[in-house]
Amino acid sequence: MVSESAQSTLLRSLIVADVHANLEALESVIVDAGKNGGFDQVWSLGDIVGYGANPAECIELLREYDAMGIAGNHDLAACGKIAPDGFSKDATAAVWWTISKLTFEQYTYLRDLPLSMQMESFTLVHGSARAPFWSEYVETAESARVSFDLMSTPRCLVGHSHRQLMWLDHGGSVSLQKPPIDTPIVLGANRLIINPGAVGQPRDADPRASYAVYDSRDMVVTFHRVAYDRPATQHKMQEAGLPQYLWTRLEYGL
């Protein structure tokens, strides 16, 4: 929990995205971040719920840390703000299951999440600067270029694609970088779009949970991966009757 007195001296922010109701992964990220220098606050890039078996518990854990967060498409579907019309059959089934597991207070928490917010020099969105919560993955040079054109801050944090990546703006051209793990990246003059990867359902062929930490004192971002108790997560999803594909894919990070 971040105290009011600490708000003005925050130095390190834990950046998480796409928790997707995977409690074991979220708990492992929090423990690992504590071992890697600790953190003063949490920035959440949306999709706290959906797919996994612990939506309520993940919401409460992030609330315990006073996470500053924005809404993802699964969050908005779970609180009724959007219909899951564009979701896959399995994702839709998970939405309806999730709704049945939330208290009114948790439902309201998701409903009240903003679509975007600014933290220091970063804009936080789930999808992209053009489509904050839905419909666009920043995975091509064209989508990155459009986002750069719309950004009002020098840096943007996104989720949604479930992949750790970083786009750089070179003043007319953009380039994609696969960020190194456990190696601080100095934030220079280049404008950036940063995806910390997914906590709860990675899709880059690495099943470990993904996250990043921003250190505002040293002006660096560091990407991390950490293993979690995947069998326990899969067992709970199976016991909950969630679609098989949602828990078997965790094995391969796809």
ZASEDREN-653774 format. One record per residue (C-alpha): y, z, x. Coordinates in steps of 0.05 Angstrom, whole numbers, plus 5000, padded with zeros to 4 digits. Example, Ala and Ser with C-alpha at 12.3 -4.5 7.8 and 13.67 -1.06 7.14 Angstrom:
# residues 2
(atom (4910 5156 5246))
(atom (4979 5143 5273))
//
This chain:
# residues 254
(atom (5000 5000 5000))
(atom (5068 4981 5028))
(atom (5121 5035 5019))
(atom (5193 5019 4999))
(atom (5217 5045 5065))
(atom (5173 4995 5102))
(atom (5199 4935 5063))
(atom (5257 4922 5110))
(atom (5215 4927 5173))
(atom (5155 4884 5154))
(atom (5128 4846 5213))
(atom (5059 4821 5197))
(atom (5037 4786 5133))
(atom (4965 4774 5115))
(atom (4961 4705 5082))
(atom (4903 4693 5034))
(atom (4887 4637 4986))
(atom (4831 4619 4938))
(atom (4797 4686 4934))
(atom (4760 4661 4873))
(atom (4733 4729 4851))
(atom (4693 4737 4915))
(atom (4700 4811 4928))
(atom (4656 4814 4990))
(atom (4697 4760 5024))
(atom (4764 4792 5006))
(atom (4742 4860 5031))
(atom (4717 4829 5096))
(atom (4783 4793 5106))
(atom (4822 4858 5096))
(atom (4778 4896 5145))
(atom (4780 4839 5196))
(atom (4856 4832 5191))
(atom (4861 4907 5203))
(atom (4822 4899 5268))
(atom (4864 4839 5289))
(atom (4930 4876 5295))
(atom (4936 4899 5223))
(atom (4985 4876 5170))
(atom (5044 4903 5132))
(atom (5039 4862 5068))
(atom (4996 4809 5034))
(atom (5018 4740 5011))
(atom (4970 4709 4961))
(atom (4971 4634 4948))
(atom (4935 4633 4881))
(atom (4867 4626 4850))
(atom (4849 4700 4854))
(atom (4797 4687 4800))
(atom (4749 4632 4780))
(atom (4679 4616 4805))
(atom (4660 4686 4829))
(atom (4632 4748 4797))
(atom (4687 4800 4811))
(atom (4752 4775 4781))
(atom (4776 4843 4758))
(atom (4759 4877 4823))
(atom (4795 4824 4865))
(atom (4857 4830 4822))
(atom (4857 4905 4830))
(atom (4847 4903 4905))
(atom (4906 4856 4914))
(atom (4948 4900 4869))
(atom (4929 4960 4911))
(atom (4962 4925 4970))
(atom (5023 4905 4929))
(atom (5007 4832 4944))
(atom (5064 4783 4935))
(atom (5031 4725 4901))
(atom (5036 4661 4861))
(atom (4990 4631 4808))
(atom (4936 4580 4819))
(atom (4905 4535 4767))
(atom (4845 4580 4756))
(atom (4891 4640 4746))
(atom (4931 4602 4695))
(atom (4868 4579 4658))
(atom (4841 4650 4657))
(atom (4904 4676 4624))
(atom (4911 4619 4574))
(atom (4973 4586 4604))
(atom (4936 4520 4615))
(atom (4872 4491 4586))
(atom (4816 4476 4635))
(atom (4816 4403 4614))
(atom (4814 4376 4685))
(atom (4762 4426 4709))
(atom (4690 4409 4724))
(atom (4637 4432 4676))
(atom (4617 4489 4723))
(atom (4689 4510 4735))
(atom (4702 4511 4660))
(atom (4641 4555 4648))
(atom (4668 4603 4701))
(atom (4736 4604 4667))
(atom (4707 4627 4601))
(atom (4663 4678 4635))
(atom (4723 4704 4674))
(atom (4765 4713 4611))
(atom (4711 4758 4581))
(atom (4715 4804 4642))
(atom (4790 4817 4646))
(atom (4827 4875 4616))
(atom (4892 4861 4580))
(atom (4930 4889 4639))
(atom (4894 4842 4687))
(atom (4905 4784 4639))
(atom (4979 4801 4638))
(atom (4981 4806 4713))
(atom (4956 4734 4720))
(atom (5002 4710 4665))
(atom (5063 4739 4700))
(atom (5049 4708 4768))
(atom (5104 4658 4787))
(atom (5087 4585 4804))
(atom (5125 4590 4870))
(atom (5164 4640 4911))
(atom (5202 4644 4976))
(atom (5184 4694 5030))
(atom (5228 4691 5092))
(atom (5226 4619 5117))
(atom (5165 4601 5075))
(atom (5157 4572 5005))
(atom (5091 4595 4973))
(atom (5056 4548 4925))
(atom (4984 4537 4906))
(atom (4978 4461 4905))
(atom (5039 4428 4936))
(atom (5115 4427 4933))
(atom (5110 4370 4883))
(atom (5056 4402 4839))
(atom (5058 4477 4853))
(atom (4996 4499 4816))
(atom (4955 4438 4798))
(atom (4936 4365 4809))
(atom (4953 4354 4882))
(atom (4918 4371 4947))
(atom (4959 4364 5010))
(atom (4905 4326 5048))
(atom (4938 4259 5062))
(atom (4998 4239 5103))
(atom (5031 4212 5040))
(atom (5022 4276 5001))
(atom (5048 4316 5060))
(atom (5109 4271 5068))
(atom (5127 4279 4994))
(atom (5121 4354 5000))
(atom (5165 4355 5062))
(atom (5218 4316 5024))
(atom (5218 4367 4968))
(atom (5215 4431 5010))
(atom (5278 4475 5011))
(atom (5250 4518 5068))
(atom (5226 4497 5137))
(atom (5155 4519 5122))
(atom (5109 4517 5062))
(atom (5044 4555 5050))
(atom (4992 4522 5005))
(atom (4921 4533 4982))
(atom (4879 4493 4933))
(atom (4841 4448 4982))
(atom (4800 4507 5010))
(atom (4809 4480 5081))
(atom (4847 4508 5140))
(atom (4898 4457 5163))
(atom (4969 4447 5185))
(atom (5016 4388 5174))
(atom (5075 4377 5221))
(atom (5138 4338 5204))
(atom (5164 4298 5263))
(atom (5226 4273 5228))
(atom (5199 4210 5195))
(atom (5126 4216 5210))
(atom (5075 4271 5197))
(atom (5013 4292 5234))
(atom (4953 4334 5214))
(atom (4926 4389 5259))
(atom (4862 4430 5254))
(atom (4888 4498 5275))
(atom (4850 4537 5329))
(atom (4818 4602 5309))
(atom (4843 4668 5336))
(atom (4898 4633 5376))
(atom (4971 4648 5358))
(atom (5011 4585 5341))
(atom (5085 4590 5358))
(atom (5129 4567 5301))
(atom (5180 4520 5332))
(atom (5231 4472 5304))
(atom (5180 4427 5268))
(atom (5175 4436 5193))
(atom (5105 4457 5173))
(atom (5057 4458 5115))
(atom (5003 4510 5127))
(atom (4938 4522 5090))
(atom (4902 4586 5111))
(atom (4837 4562 5081))
(atom (4797 4596 5026))
(atom (4777 4668 5026))
(atom (4723 4662 4973))
(atom (4698 4591 4974))
(atom (4710 4552 5039))
(atom (4699 4477 5035))
(atom (4704 4456 5108))
(atom (4630 4464 5126))
(atom (4642 4535 5153))
(atom (4619 4587 5102))
(atom (4659 4643 5133))
(atom (4720 4670 5096))
(atom (4787 4641 5120))
(atom (4855 4673 5126))
(atom (4918 4673 5168))
(atom (4969 4724 5193))
(atom (5043 4711 5203))
(atom (5079 4755 5254))
(atom (5154 4751 5241))
(atom (5172 4788 5305))
(atom (5137 4739 5351))
(atom (5145 4680 5303))
(atom (5071 4661 5306))
(atom (5017 4645 5256))
(atom (4944 4659 5274))
(atom (4884 4631 5235))
(atom (4821 4671 5229))
(atom (4749 4666 5202))
(atom (4703 4724 5185))
(atom (4632 4729 5160))
(atom (4618 4768 5096))
(atom (4557 4791 5056))
(atom (4545 4723 5025))
(atom (4476 4740 4996))
(atom (4507 4798 4958))
(atom (4560 4753 4929))
(atom (4509 4700 4910))
(atom (4463 4752 4878))
(atom (4519 4778 4835))
(atom (4539 4708 4813))
(atom (4467 4692 4796))
(atom (4458 4757 4757))
(atom (4522 4742 4719))
(atom (4494 4676 4696))
(atom (4547 4634 4731))
(atom (4528 4562 4745))
(atom (4479 4554 4803))
(atom (4521 4504 4841))
(atom (4578 4554 4846))
(atom (4536 4604 4885))
(atom (4490 4557 4924))
(atom (4549 4519 4955))
(atom (4573 4584 4988))
(atom (4514 4578 5035))
(atom (4542 4516 5067))
(atom (4617 4523 5059))
(atom (4622 4459 5018))
//
